[in-house]
């Protein structure tokens, strides 16, 4: 009789003792991202971000920028996971910049005095003709915005005529210069500064405002007016094709855009 009554007491005591570790382990059980094997997207996947957020991060790292217009699902995921994605970028010494007004996200290399940082993002300045085309596109973008239009468009012939208007008076190789302009347009399309909506017609993307902010326009104005405008920053114009007449015209264009910006802010 004594033995039969003692066994249940011992069994209850063991159950109570075993319950304590289960309570301590509860927080680990509540972490579905770590325990859910269905979240894996490929063999050996240890990532915890959802598919759209991973795509957003990859696109930001791959491209010059990510826009809500071109990638709505990834943009939504980027905003939902912005802190985590920013942290992932910081692990690479890269800053994630999110402009909610223009609905654009892009990356920027971290540079900190006193830190030896491996540079992942190389500064690749635009060539001179590409910069001139962006000045024209940005001016058109600001004009259309001021007129209340939701989109700004430019035609290929407008861009070509504008760029060729800065040729030296004694320029004879017009075919080569035309190829440079065509290549510059292709570069801006490839980097989604311009999006081709029809043959020879392009929509100006808001990122042009970020690539050429007012401060940058001031730098360009000074550079285009300088005697050494054909070399060095802020573009990679390679030879002596730049003369005083060309740089003055381009600088005047930059001044016009800057004045319009100041008027719009007022």
MOVEN-V117988 format. One record per residue. N is the residue number from 0. RES is the residue in three letters. SS is DSSP state (alpha for helix, beta for strand, coil for the rest). NEAR is the number of other C-alpha atoms within 12 Angstrom. D_FIRST is the distance of its C-alpha to the first C-alpha in whole Angstrom. Layout:
# MOVEN-V117988
n:N res:RES ss:SS near:NEAR d_first:D_FIRST
n:N res:RES ss:SS near:NEAR d_first:D_FIRST
This chain:
# MOVEN-V117988
n:0 res:UNK ss:coil near:6 d_first:0
n:1 res:UNK ss:alpha near:8 d_first:4
n:2 res:UNK ss:alpha near:9 d_first:5
n:3 res:UNK ss:alpha near:10 d_first:5
n:4 res:UNK ss:alpha near:11 d_first:7
n:5 res:UNK ss:alpha near:12 d_first:9
n:6 res:UNK ss:alpha near:13 d_first:11
n:7 res:UNK ss:alpha near:13 d_first:12
n:8 res:UNK ss:alpha near:14 d_first:14
n:9 res:UNK ss:alpha near:14 d_first:15
n:10 res:UNK ss:alpha near:14 d_first:17
n:11 res:UNK ss:alpha near:14 d_first:18
n:12 res:UNK ss:alpha near:14 d_first:20
n:13 res:UNK ss:alpha near:13 d_first:21
n:14 res:UNK ss:alpha near:14 d_first:23
n:15 res:UNK ss:alpha near:14 d_first:24
n:16 res:UNK ss:alpha near:13 d_first:26
n:17 res:UNK ss:alpha near:14 d_first:27
n:18 res:UNK ss:alpha near:14 d_first:29
n:19 res:UNK ss:alpha near:13 d_first:31
n:20 res:UNK ss:alpha near:13 d_first:33
n:21 res:UNK ss:alpha near:14 d_first:34
n:22 res:UNK ss:alpha near:14 d_first:35
n:23 res:UNK ss:alpha near:12 d_first:38
n:24 res:UNK ss:alpha near:13 d_first:39
n:25 res:UNK ss:alpha near:13 d_first:40
n:26 res:UNK ss:alpha near:13 d_first:43
n:27 res:UNK ss:alpha near:14 d_first:44
n:28 res:UNK ss:alpha near:14 d_first:42
n:29 res:UNK ss:coil near:13 d_first:45
n:30 res:UNK ss:coil near:12 d_first:48
n:31 res:UNK ss:alpha near:15 d_first:49
n:32 res:UNK ss:alpha near:18 d_first:52
n:33 res:UNK ss:alpha near:18 d_first:50
n:34 res:UNK ss:alpha near:16 d_first:48
n:35 res:UNK ss:coil near:16 d_first:50
n:36 res:UNK ss:alpha near:16 d_first:51
n:37 res:UNK ss:alpha near:18 d_first:54
n:38 res:UNK ss:alpha near:19 d_first:56
n:39 res:UNK ss:coil near:19 d_first:57
n:40 res:UNK ss:coil near:18 d_first:61
n:41 res:UNK ss:coil near:11 d_first:61
n:42 res:UNK ss:coil near:10 d_first:59
n:43 res:UNK ss:coil near:10 d_first:58
n:44 res:UNK ss:coil near:17 d_first:59
n:45 res:UNK ss:coil near:17 d_first:57
n:46 res:UNK ss:coil near:22 d_first:59
n:47 res:UNK ss:coil near:23 d_first:57
n:48 res:UNK ss:coil near:28 d_first:61
n:49 res:UNK ss:coil near:26 d_first:61
n:50 res:UNK ss:alpha near:22 d_first:64
n:51 res:UNK ss:alpha near:24 d_first:67
n:52 res:UNK ss:alpha near:30 d_first:66
n:53 res:UNK ss:alpha near:28 d_first:66
n:54 res:UNK ss:alpha near:26 d_first:70
n:55 res:UNK ss:alpha near:42 d_first:71
n:56 res:UNK ss:alpha near:39 d_first:70
n:57 res:UNK ss:alpha near:25 d_first:72
n:58 res:UNK ss:alpha near:27 d_first:75
n:59 res:UNK ss:alpha near:35 d_first:76
n:60 res:UNK ss:alpha near:28 d_first:76
n:61 res:UNK ss:alpha near:17 d_first:78
n:62 res:UNK ss:coil near:22 d_first:80
n:63 res:UNK ss:coil near:31 d_first:83
n:64 res:UNK ss:coil near:37 d_first:81
n:65 res:UNK ss:beta near:41 d_first:78
n:66 res:UNK ss:beta near:34 d_first:79
n:67 res:UNK ss:coil near:29 d_first:78
n:68 res:UNK ss:coil near:20 d_first:81
n:69 res:UNK ss:coil near:20 d_first:80
n:70 res:UNK ss:coil near:23 d_first:76
n:71 res:UNK ss:alpha near:19 d_first:75
n:72 res:UNK ss:alpha near:21 d_first:71
n:73 res:UNK ss:alpha near:31 d_first:71
n:74 res:UNK ss:alpha near:35 d_first:73
n:75 res:UNK ss:alpha near:28 d_first:70
n:76 res:UNK ss:alpha near:26 d_first:68
n:77 res:UNK ss:alpha near:39 d_first:69
n:78 res:UNK ss:alpha near:29 d_first:69
n:79 res:UNK ss:alpha near:19 d_first:66
n:80 res:UNK ss:coil near:26 d_first:65
n:81 res:UNK ss:alpha near:28 d_first:68
n:82 res:UNK ss:alpha near:20 d_first:66
n:83 res:UNK ss:alpha near:23 d_first:64
n:84 res:UNK ss:alpha near:38 d_first:67
n:85 res:UNK ss:alpha near:29 d_first:69
n:86 res:UNK ss:alpha near:17 d_first:66
n:87 res:UNK ss:alpha near:25 d_first:67
n:88 res:UNK ss:alpha near:27 d_first:70
n:89 res:UNK ss:alpha near:21 d_first:70
n:90 res:UNK ss:coil near:17 d_first:68
n:91 res:UNK ss:coil near:22 d_first:71
n:92 res:UNK ss:coil near:23 d_first:74
n:93 res:UNK ss:beta near:28 d_first:75
n:94 res:UNK ss:beta near:28 d_first:75
n:95 res:UNK ss:beta near:35 d_first:74
n:96 res:UNK ss:beta near:32 d_first:77
n:97 res:UNK ss:beta near:30 d_first:76
n:98 res:UNK ss:beta near:23 d_first:79
n:99 res:UNK ss:coil near:18 d_first:78
n:100 res:UNK ss:coil near:13 d_first:81
n:101 res:UNK ss:coil near:22 d_first:83
n:102 res:UNK ss:coil near:26 d_first:79
n:103 res:UNK ss:beta near:38 d_first:80
n:104 res:UNK ss:beta near:41 d_first:77
n:105 res:UNK ss:beta near:36 d_first:79
n:106 res:UNK ss:beta near:35 d_first:78
n:107 res:UNK ss:beta near:26 d_first:80
n:108 res:UNK ss:beta near:23 d_first:80
n:109 res:UNK ss:coil near:23 d_first:78
n:110 res:UNK ss:coil near:19 d_first:81
n:111 res:UNK ss:coil near:13 d_first:79
n:112 res:UNK ss:coil near:7 d_first:82
n:113 res:UNK ss:coil near:6 d_first:80
n:114 res:UNK ss:coil near:10 d_first:78
n:115 res:UNK ss:coil near:10 d_first:78
n:116 res:UNK ss:coil near:17 d_first:77
n:117 res:UNK ss:coil near:15 d_first:78
n:118 res:UNK ss:coil near:16 d_first:80
n:119 res:UNK ss:coil near:20 d_first:79
n:120 res:UNK ss:coil near:23 d_first:81
n:121 res:UNK ss:coil near:14 d_first:85
n:122 res:UNK ss:coil near:15 d_first:88
n:123 res:UNK ss:coil near:12 d_first:90
n:124 res:UNK ss:coil near:19 d_first:93
n:125 res:UNK ss:coil near:28 d_first:94
n:126 res:UNK ss:coil near:28 d_first:98
n:127 res:UNK ss:alpha near:36 d_first:101
n:128 res:UNK ss:alpha near:44 d_first:101
n:129 res:UNK ss:alpha near:36 d_first:98
n:130 res:UNK ss:alpha near:41 d_first:98
n:131 res:UNK ss:alpha near:43 d_first:101
n:132 res:UNK ss:alpha near:45 d_first:100
n:133 res:UNK ss:alpha near:47 d_first:96
n:134 res:UNK ss:alpha near:42 d_first:99
n:135 res:UNK ss:alpha near:40 d_first:101
n:136 res:UNK ss:alpha near:43 d_first:97
n:137 res:UNK ss:alpha near:41 d_first:96
n:138 res:UNK ss:alpha near:35 d_first:99
n:139 res:UNK ss:alpha near:33 d_first:99
n:140 res:UNK ss:alpha near:34 d_first:95
n:141 res:UNK ss:alpha near:37 d_first:96
n:142 res:UNK ss:alpha near:27 d_first:99
n:143 res:UNK ss:alpha near:21 d_first:97
n:144 res:UNK ss:alpha near:22 d_first:94
n:145 res:UNK ss:alpha near:18 d_first:97
n:146 res:UNK ss:coil near:13 d_first:98
n:147 res:UNK ss:coil near:11 d_first:95
n:148 res:UNK ss:coil near:13 d_first:94
n:149 res:UNK ss:coil near:17 d_first:91
n:150 res:UNK ss:coil near:24 d_first:92
n:151 res:UNK ss:coil near:31 d_first:95
n:152 res:UNK ss:beta near:32 d_first:96
n:153 res:UNK ss:beta near:35 d_first:99
n:154 res:UNK ss:beta near:26 d_first:101
n:155 res:UNK ss:alpha near:33 d_first:102
n:156 res:UNK ss:alpha near:20 d_first:105
n:157 res:UNK ss:alpha near:22 d_first:105
n:158 res:UNK ss:alpha near:39 d_first:103
n:159 res:UNK ss:alpha near:31 d_first:105
n:160 res:UNK ss:alpha near:22 d_first:108
n:161 res:UNK ss:alpha near:28 d_first:107
n:162 res:UNK ss:alpha near:36 d_first:106
n:163 res:UNK ss:alpha near:31 d_first:109
n:164 res:UNK ss:coil near:27 d_first:111
n:165 res:UNK ss:coil near:34 d_first:110
n:166 res:UNK ss:coil near:33 d_first:112
n:167 res:UNK ss:coil near:22 d_first:115
n:168 res:UNK ss:coil near:16 d_first:118
n:169 res:UNK ss:coil near:13 d_first:119
n:170 res:UNK ss:coil near:19 d_first:116
n:171 res:UNK ss:coil near:13 d_first:117
n:172 res:UNK ss:coil near:15 d_first:114
n:173 res:UNK ss:alpha near:20 d_first:113
n:174 res:UNK ss:alpha near:13 d_first:111
n:175 res:UNK ss:alpha near:14 d_first:109
n:176 res:UNK ss:alpha near:23 d_first:108
n:177 res:UNK ss:alpha near:26 d_first:107
n:178 res:UNK ss:alpha near:17 d_first:105
n:179 res:UNK ss:alpha near:27 d_first:103
n:180 res:UNK ss:alpha near:34 d_first:103
n:181 res:UNK ss:alpha near:26 d_first:101
n:182 res:UNK ss:alpha near:21 d_first:99
n:183 res:UNK ss:alpha near:30 d_first:98
n:184 res:UNK ss:alpha near:40 d_first:97
n:185 res:UNK ss:alpha near:24 d_first:95
n:186 res:UNK ss:alpha near:23 d_first:93
n:187 res:UNK ss:alpha near:34 d_first:92
n:188 res:UNK ss:alpha near:27 d_first:91
n:189 res:UNK ss:alpha near:16 d_first:89
n:190 res:UNK ss:coil near:26 d_first:87
n:191 res:UNK ss:coil near:29 d_first:87
n:192 res:UNK ss:coil near:40 d_first:90
n:193 res:UNK ss:beta near:37 d_first:92
n:194 res:UNK ss:beta near:32 d_first:90
n:195 res:UNK ss:beta near:24 d_first:93
n:196 res:UNK ss:beta near:19 d_first:93
n:197 res:UNK ss:beta near:13 d_first:96
n:198 res:UNK ss:coil near:12 d_first:98
n:199 res:UNK ss:coil near:21 d_first:100
n:200 res:UNK ss:beta near:20 d_first:98
n:201 res:UNK ss:beta near:29 d_first:95
n:202 res:UNK ss:beta near:30 d_first:93
n:203 res:UNK ss:beta near:39 d_first:92
n:204 res:UNK ss:coil near:39 d_first:89
n:205 res:UNK ss:coil near:40 d_first:88
n:206 res:UNK ss:alpha near:34 d_first:87
n:207 res:UNK ss:alpha near:37 d_first:90
n:208 res:UNK ss:alpha near:31 d_first:90
n:209 res:UNK ss:alpha near:27 d_first:87
n:210 res:UNK ss:alpha near:30 d_first:89
n:211 res:UNK ss:coil near:35 d_first:92
n:212 res:UNK ss:coil near:24 d_first:91
n:213 res:UNK ss:alpha near:27 d_first:94
n:214 res:UNK ss:alpha near:19 d_first:94
n:215 res:UNK ss:alpha near:26 d_first:94
n:216 res:UNK ss:alpha near:36 d_first:97
n:217 res:UNK ss:alpha near:26 d_first:99
n:218 res:UNK ss:alpha near:23 d_first:98
n:219 res:UNK ss:alpha near:37 d_first:100
n:220 res:UNK ss:alpha near:30 d_first:103
n:221 res:UNK ss:alpha near:23 d_first:103
n:222 res:UNK ss:alpha near:31 d_first:103
n:223 res:UNK ss:alpha near:40 d_first:105
n:224 res:UNK ss:alpha near:26 d_first:108
n:225 res:UNK ss:coil near:24 d_first:107
n:226 res:UNK ss:coil near:19 d_first:110
n:227 res:UNK ss:coil near:23 d_first:107
n:228 res:UNK ss:coil near:33 d_first:105
n:229 res:UNK ss:coil near:26 d_first:105
n:230 res:UNK ss:coil near:23 d_first:103
n:231 res:UNK ss:coil near:21 d_first:100
n:232 res:UNK ss:coil near:24 d_first:97
n:233 res:UNK ss:coil near:32 d_first:97
n:234 res:UNK ss:coil near:26 d_first:98
n:235 res:UNK ss:coil near:22 d_first:98
n:236 res:UNK ss:coil near:27 d_first:102
n:237 res:UNK ss:coil near:19 d_first:103
n:238 res:UNK ss:coil near:15 d_first:107
n:239 res:UNK ss:coil near:18 d_first:110
n:240 res:UNK ss:coil near:27 d_first:110
n:241 res:UNK ss:coil near:31 d_first:110
n:242 res:UNK ss:coil near:26 d_first:113
n:243 res:UNK ss:alpha near:23 d_first:113
n:244 res:UNK ss:alpha near:22 d_first:114
n:245 res:UNK ss:alpha near:33 d_first:111
n:246 res:UNK ss:alpha near:32 d_first:109
n:247 res:UNK ss:alpha near:26 d_first:111
n:248 res:UNK ss:alpha near:26 d_first:110
n:249 res:UNK ss:alpha near:39 d_first:106
n:250 res:UNK ss:alpha near:30 d_first:106
n:251 res:UNK ss:alpha near:26 d_first:108
n:252 res:UNK ss:alpha near:34 d_first:105
n:253 res:UNK ss:alpha near:37 d_first:102
n:254 res:UNK ss:alpha near:28 d_first:104
n:255 res:UNK ss:alpha near:25 d_first:104
n:256 res:UNK ss:alpha near:34 d_first:101
n:257 res:UNK ss:alpha near:30 d_first:100
n:258 res:UNK ss:alpha near:20 d_first:102
n:259 res:UNK ss:alpha near:24 d_first:100
n:260 res:UNK ss:alpha near:26 d_first:97
n:261 res:UNK ss:alpha near:15 d_first:98
n:262 res:UNK ss:alpha near:13 d_first:100
n:263 res:UNK ss:alpha near:14 d_first:96
n:264 res:UNK ss:alpha near:11 d_first:94
n:265 res:UNK ss:coil near:7 d_first:97
